[in-house]
Amino acid sequence: MPRYVLRRLGFLLLTLLLTSSIIFAITQVLPGDVARVILGREAGEAALNSLREELGLNDPLPVQYLRWLGNFVQGDWGESFSTRTEVRPLVQQRLGNSLMLAAVTLGIAVPVGIALGVIAGLNENTWVDSVVNVSALSVVGLPEFVTGILLIEIFAFRLGFFPANSSIRPGTNFVEALPMLILPALTASLVLLGYISRMTRVGVIGEISKPYVRTARLKGLSRWSVTYRHVLRNALMPTITVIAISFGWLISGLIVVENVYNYPGLGRLMLFAIDRRDLPLLQAVAMLAVLAFAFANLAADLFYAYLNPKIRLQ
Amino acid sequence: MTKESTTAGVTPARVWRPFTVLTRLFGRPASAAGTSIVLIFLLMALIGPWIAPYGVNEQIPSETRQAPSPDHWFGTDHLGRDVFSRVLFGARDILLLAGLGTFLAVLAGTAIGLLSGYRGGTFDEALMRVFDSLLAIPALLLALLLLGVVGPARNALLIVIVFVYTPIVARVARSVVLSVKSKGFVQAARMRGESETWIIFREILPSAFPTLTVEGALRFSYAIFLIAALGFLGIGVQPPNPNWGLMVAEAREHVFQTPWALWMPALAISVLVIGVNLMADGLRRVLRVPGA
């Protein structure tokens, strides 16, 4: 196991290194002169040049990349061009918000998705299976802005259960924020439900026909007990990966959902950074997005290996 | 999904006949519905501009904010534009963009994946690491970053779709190559002294067709999704473009006066994406490609 963990960590570092250079490269070719963005339109050529020198913008790109990466690793994420404040506290606060939203979303999507998948899998090729399958396929395809606006229409405007706007103040704690988290979380979980239930269904179908299941049934265990105690452990393996990958998506991919509800998470911060050409902010958020994704994948791999010795020994 | 296919994505090539596939798609209610929806939308995209009762940006000042009626099937928006006509024009835009983008991504991804997977070695290993890293960046974020680079040109969205989806298709194509590379028919071709190009495109490619068809259908659905989402965020397209996502975002400001201007494009995109997804699922069953 330790060797396996080390190798996975090595891969993770390599991926992060490559991704960081891709992000750096893309942000470098974004049009717009950084010095001019900071100093404004009226700045003279001399002032621009001295600022470029000061920021190290005249150095070769690899040097700039290494300096940026070094600073980033040490926690110095630079100063935002648009808010003129340190990037790190801003990003950390938004990360907190994104984590709250992710927690509520997974809290809804994981149990419901697994339950639906198990029900569909146990009733393979019956009408129950078809209904679950077709609704999962349909819901997965709906853009978040459509489901989001629909949920607002029903639960905020018509029924008045939850607020339509989720723009929570900085420093709001989880309990205070919860009513505002429900609708965005519901919107995001609709996307995940389909993936989780389909993955679970395939896993259950794959396991249920294996001989050990028949043995367990023949030795007198009830159907429910066989499903719960034997089948699920093996059948949920692929589902775990999907959940892990979803976590990465929840942290940084909820741009549309956050936009629909005005929720101050990382996704909207990213949109803001792109809009303002705020490179330090953009780089920090993008790196965080990739980190979340990479660590979620690592967690899935390690959990997999923990459950299945065959993988560890490969 | 099917019990007899154990190797990833390998099925006999003879199954892949467009007409047979289409007939079998109509054998199950769900995939028949999906395929019909896609075909209807394609028809709409094709003849839409001719049957649209009004121009795409034609404003009728005396007929603003009208509810759906025989004159304006989907009503008019706050500027007096006919929503039905705009949805029709939007269908052509989104299908053309998503279709062409997906096609190019599948073409490029297949070529890269087949070559890289067949040759193997350090280059293949390095390329896959780069692709993995690209896949670690969420698609929407990558699209947003790229759009910043490419600028707000019309072709920008196309470039973005191709760039975002090529690595994914390449990985899928490569996995098929790896699973058939050591099979008898490939080795036999090598023994016969066939050229590398022949082996890759005449021996291996046909076994990848079913998998690639399903992958293409899925990518198509994601591309539609991505274009609409970017439109909703107001990035990559400018008003008065009839992008369905942009139409929804614009109509959101007037949702209490003209709800139809919001719900009609929203409905159009939902029906289309559901249709494509059901068709993709049907293709997976017909072509017996394993997966969820």
Contacts between the chains, C-beta under 8 A, distances in Angstrom:
chain1	res1	chain2	res2	distance
A	14	B	129	6.5
A	15	B	129	7.3
A	15	B	132	5.9
A	15	B	133	5.3
A	15	B	136	5.9
A	18	B	129	6.2
A	18	B	130	6.2
A	18	B	132	7.9
A	18	B	133	3.8
A	19	B	133	4.3
A	19	B	134	7.9
A	19	B	136	5.2
A	19	B	137	6.4
A	22	B	133	6.0
A	22	B	134	6.6
A	22	B	137	7.1
A	23	B	137	7.2
A	23	B	145	7.6
A	26	B	145	4.8
A	26	B	146	7.0
A	26	B	148	7.9
A	26	B	149	6.1
A	27	B	145	7.3
A	29	B	149	5.2
A	30	B	145	7.8
A	30	B	148	4.9
A	30	B	149	5.7
A	31	B	148	7.7
A	31	B	149	7.4
A	31	B	151	6.8
A	130	B	30	6.8
A	133	B	30	7.5
A	133	B	281	7.5
A	134	B	30	5.2
A	134	B	278	7.1
A	137	B	30	7.8
A	137	B	274	7.1
A	137	B	277	4.6
A	137	B	278	5.8
A	137	B	281	5.7
A	138	B	274	4.6
A	138	B	277	7.1
A	138	B	278	7.7
A	140	B	277	6.6
A	141	B	221	6.2
A	141	B	225	7.3
A	141	B	270	7.4
A	141	B	273	3.7
A	141	B	274	4.9
A	141	B	276	7.2
A	141	B	277	4.3
A	142	B	270	5.2
A	142	B	273	6.7
A	142	B	274	7.3
A	143	B	225	5.8
A	143	B	228	5.3
A	143	B	229	5.9
A	143	B	232	7.3
A	143	B	245	7.1
A	143	B	269	6.1
A	143	B	270	7.4
A	143	B	273	7.1
A	144	B	229	7.5
A	145	B	228	7.7
A	145	B	229	6.9
A	145	B	232	4.6
A	145	B	245	6.7
A	145	B	248	6.1
A	145	B	249	7.6
A	145	B	266	7.8
A	146	B	248	7.3
A	146	B	266	4.6
A	146	B	269	6.7
A	146	B	270	5.4
A	149	B	248	7.2
A	149	B	252	7.0
A	149	B	255	8.0
A	149	B	262	7.0
A	149	B	266	6.9
A	150	B	266	7.9
A	195	B	292	7.8
A	198	B	292	4.3
A	199	B	292	5.1
A	201	B	292	7.4
A	202	B	1	6.8
A	202	B	291	7.6
A	202	B	292	4.6
A	205	B	1	7.8
A	209	B	3	7.4
A	238	B	292	7.5
A	248	B	136	8.0
A	248	B	138	7.3
A	249	B	138	6.2
A	252	B	138	5.5
A	252	B	141	6.4
A	253	B	138	4.1
A	253	B	139	7.8
A	253	B	140	5.9
A	253	B	141	7.1
A	255	B	140	5.4
A	255	B	141	7.4
A	255	B	144	7.5
A	255	B	229	7.9
A	255	B	233	6.8
A	256	B	140	7.4
A	256	B	229	5.2
A	256	B	232	6.4
A	256	B	233	6.7
A	259	B	232	7.5
A	259	B	233	6.1
A	270	B	141	6.4
A	270	B	144	7.1
A	271	B	144	7.2
A	271	B	233	6.5
A	271	B	235	7.9
A	274	B	144	5.3
A	274	B	145	7.3
A	274	B	148	5.6
A	274	B	235	7.6
A	277	B	148	7.6
A	282	B	145	7.8
A	286	B	137	7.1
A	286	B	141	6.4
A	286	B	145	7.1
A	289	B	137	6.9
A	289	B	138	6.0
A	289	B	141	5.8
A	290	B	136	5.2
A	290	B	137	5.9
A	293	B	136	5.0
A	293	B	137	7.7
A	293	B	138	7.1
A	294	B	136	5.8
A	297	B	136	7.9
